[in-house]
């Protein structure tokens, strides 16, 4: 399942996201989205968990939790339209 993580502190790294989601199962990929021109984080990213991972638990437990002084938003990623 692909999970959207929003309202990230601009200092958040892919390693930070990997550590945050590690207890919920195998992580297939992590991406912090950056601005093409500046290379600076845009404040959101995606975590893809393996099919047998506890993705719904991760969403429930981590939505609204604090990361670097910000309440992060965690929910199932919607496909691009």
GICORBEL-V322918 format. One record per residue. RES is the residue in one letter. PHI is phi in degrees with one decimal (999 if undefined). OMEGA is omega in radians with two decimals (none if undefined). D_FIRST is the distance of its C-alpha to the first C-alpha in Angstrom with 2 decimals. Layout:
res=RES phi=PHI omega=OMEGA d_first=D_FIRST
res=RES phi=PHI omega=OMEGA d_first=D_FIRST
This chain:
res=X phi=999 omega=3.11 d_first=0.00
res=X phi=-94.5 omega=-3.07 d_first=3.78
res=X phi=-117.4 omega=3.07 d_first=6.35
res=X phi=-87.7 omega=3.07 d_first=9.96
res=X phi=-125.9 omega=-3.08 d_first=12.77
res=X phi=-115.2 omega=-3.13 d_first=16.17
res=X phi=61.2 omega=3.12 d_first=19.81
res=X phi=-71.7 omega=2.97 d_first=19.63
res=X phi=-63.2 omega=-3.09 d_first=23.10
res=X phi=-65.7 omega=3.12 d_first=24.23
res=X phi=-86.7 omega=-3.09 d_first=24.88
res=X phi=-64.8 omega=-3.14 d_first=21.28
res=X phi=-114.6 omega=3.07 d_first=20.25
res=X phi=-62.5 omega=3.10 d_first=17.21
res=X phi=-63.3 omega=3.10 d_first=18.77
res=X phi=-60.9 omega=3.13 d_first=18.85
res=X phi=-65.8 omega=3.13 d_first=15.13
res=X phi=-59.5 omega=3.13 d_first=14.62
res=X phi=-65.8 omega=-3.12 d_first=17.24
res=X phi=-63.5 omega=-3.06 d_first=15.89
res=X phi=-96.0 omega=-3.01 d_first=12.52
res=X phi=-56.4 omega=-3.06 d_first=14.26
res=X phi=-73.1 omega=-3.07 d_first=15.24
res=X phi=-96.3 omega=3.09 d_first=11.85
res=X phi=129.3 omega=-3.08 d_first=11.28
res=X phi=-67.9 omega=3.13 d_first=10.95
res=X phi=-98.6 omega=-3.14 d_first=9.79
res=X phi=-87.4 omega=3.09 d_first=9.41
res=X phi=-159.8 omega=3.11 d_first=10.44
res=X phi=-138.8 omega=3.08 d_first=11.89
res=X phi=-145.1 omega=2.95 d_first=13.92
res=X phi=-100.6 omega=-3.05 d_first=16.51
res=X phi=-80.1 omega=-3.10 d_first=17.85
res=X phi=-119.3 omega=3.08 d_first=21.62
res=X phi=-71.1 omega=-3.10 d_first=24.53
res=X phi=-61.4 omega=-3.05 d_first=25.83
res=X phi=-84.3 omega=-3.07 d_first=29.42
res=X phi=-98.7 omega=-3.08 d_first=29.52
res=X phi=78.3 omega=-3.11 d_first=26.60
res=X phi=-81.8 omega=3.12 d_first=26.04
res=X phi=-58.2 omega=3.08 d_first=22.70
res=X phi=-93.4 omega=3.05 d_first=21.87
res=X phi=88.9 omega=3.06 d_first=20.48
res=X phi=-151.1 omega=-3.14 d_first=16.75
res=X phi=-161.2 omega=-3.11 d_first=13.87
res=X phi=-136.4 omega=3.05 d_first=10.19
res=X phi=-126.9 omega=3.09 d_first=8.29
res=X phi=-107.0 omega=-3.14 d_first=5.58
res=X phi=-100.4 omega=3.10 d_first=5.34
res=X phi=-61.2 omega=-3.10 d_first=6.68
res=X phi=-56.0 omega=-3.11 d_first=6.39
res=X phi=-89.6 omega=-3.14 d_first=9.29
res=X phi=-75.6 omega=-3.12 d_first=8.42
res=X phi=-91.9 omega=-3.05 d_first=9.43
res=X phi=-63.5 omega=-3.13 d_first=6.74
res=X phi=-64.1 omega=3.07 d_first=9.15
res=X phi=-63.2 omega=3.14 d_first=11.98
res=X phi=-61.7 omega=3.14 d_first=10.98
res=X phi=-60.7 omega=-3.12 d_first=10.84
res=X phi=-62.4 omega=-3.04 d_first=14.07
res=X phi=-74.4 omega=-2.98 d_first=15.79
res=X phi=-95.9 omega=3.13 d_first=15.29
res=X phi=-61.4 omega=3.14 d_first=15.74
res=X phi=87.2 omega=-3.14 d_first=19.40
res=X phi=-75.0 omega=-3.06 d_first=19.98
res=X phi=-89.0 omega=3.01 d_first=22.39
res=X phi=-138.1 omega=3.13 d_first=21.75
res=X phi=59.7 omega=3.12 d_first=24.95
res=X phi=84.3 omega=3.13 d_first=26.61
res=X phi=-122.8 omega=3.08 d_first=24.00
res=X phi=-82.4 omega=-3.07 d_first=21.90
res=X phi=-79.4 omega=3.09 d_first=18.36
res=X phi=-104.4 omega=-3.12 d_first=16.10
res=X phi=-131.2 omega=3.07 d_first=12.52
res=X phi=-156.0 omega=-3.14 d_first=10.42
res=X phi=-65.2 omega=-3.13 d_first=7.48
res=X phi=-69.6 omega=3.06 d_first=8.21
res=X phi=-93.1 omega=3.10 d_first=10.48
res=X phi=-63.0 omega=3.09 d_first=11.37
res=X phi=-63.2 omega=3.13 d_first=14.68
res=X phi=-111.8 omega=none d_first=17.64
